[in-house]
């Protein structure tokens, strides 16, 4: 395979692959029921976890 063959392949099939991946990500993000999961994930930084050093204070 030479450079021109690989470039032609990437220009056609590579673009198709990237479009399919983009559509899959958009569909996954906006699927029914994803709002509940997204809200749950968005609250992770706000959770109050006990620090790793609290176990050593006993």
N, C-alpha and C positions, 0 to 999 in steps of 0.2 A: 504494500500500500504506500502510495506516495502522499505528499502533503495535500495535493488538490483533491484526491479521493476522500481523505479524512475531513477536509474542510466542507466538501459537498455533503457528506454524510451528516456532519454536525449542523450545518445550516438547515437541513431539512428535518431530520429525525430529532436532533437536539432541541430545536424550537418546538416541535410537537411534544416532546417529553416535558419541557418546561411549562408549556401551556397546560398539560394534563396535571402536573404537580400543582400548579397555581389553582386550577379549578378544584382539585381535591382538597386543598387547604381551605379555600373559601367555603366549600360545601361543609366540611368538617366544622368550621368555626360557626357557621350560621345554621347548623342542623337543629331540629326541634329538641328541646331539653338541654341545650348547651348553656343557656343563661344561668340555670341553677348551679351547674358545675363551675362556670366562670366566676360567679359571685362567691362561691365557696373558696376558690383558689385566690381570689382577690383579697380575702380576709386573712390569709396566712401571715403576712407581715405584721398584722395588728394583734395576733394572738399573744397572750402572755404565757410563755413557757417558763418553767423554772430553770434557772441557770445551772450549768453543769457543776458549779462549785457549791451549790446549796446542799448536796448530799454529803460533802466533806465537813460541814459545820456541826454535825451531830456529835 
